[in-house]
Amino acid sequence: MTTPPPEIDLAAARRDLRKRLQEFDAALLADVPRARVALSKLIAGRIVFAPQSDGYDLAFKIGLGPVIGGCIPGASPRGFEPRLPP
């Protein structure tokens, strides 16, 4: 028999997320080398600059795993979900 997933303490998850975002913000403001490291962990893949009539368009994908990883459980434990018919 499987055990149900633990209840999520939303207040604790919010506090943890705020703390992590403050730490990330502090890392960005601390100095250029630390900001580069922080951004390299946040930005997934390439940064694309495309010229536009009024300037440039900047596009990139953000991976929030380094910032919020572990704050909120992602999935139920294996075996907890109902089986779907084939």
N, C-alpha and C positions, 0 to 999 in steps of 0.2 A: 504494500500500500504506500502510495506517495504522500508526502506531506504538502500542505498548501503553501504557497509562497508567503513570505512574511509581509505584514502590513507595511505600507510606506508611510513614514512620518514626514508629511509634507512640510511642516515647519522646519524640521531639521534639514531636509533636502534644500529648502530655500536658503537657510543660513549657510549651508555648505557651498551652494552655488554662488551666493553673494561673496563669500570669502574667497573662493577661487577666482572670481572675476576681478575682485579688488587686487589680488596678488598679480593677476595677469596685467591689469592696468598699471600697477606699480612697476612691473618689469618693463613695460613699454616706455614709461617715463624715466626710468632709472638712467640708462645710458644706451648709446647706439648699438654696441655689440650685443647686449642683453635683449634689446628690442628686436634685433635681427633674428636671434635664436627663438624668441617667443613667436614672432610672426611666421618663421619657417615651420613651427609646429602647428600653427593655426591654419595657414593657407595650404590647401591640398592641390598639388599640381602646379600648372603654369599661371602666370599673370599675363593677361593679354591687353595691350593698349591698341585701340583702333582709332584712327583720326576721324573726327566728325567736323561738321561745318562750324561748330561753336567751341571746339576744343578736342578733347580726347575722351573716348569711352574706355573705362577700365573694367575688366571682367576677371573674376577668379572664383574658385570654389573654396568654401570654408569647411574644415573638419572640426567639429566642436568636441570631439572625443578627448583631446588633451586638456580641455578646459572643464568639461562636465563629466568626464569619465569616472564612473563609480558613484556619482551623486544619486542617480536614480537607477534602480535595477531595470535592465532592459527587457528581460523575458522571463516567463515562468520556467521553473525547473523542468528538465526532461521528464516526460511521462505524465505531467500534470494536465497538459492540454488534451481535449477530446480527440479521438481518432476520427478522421474523415473517411467516408466510404471511398473505395477505389474507383 
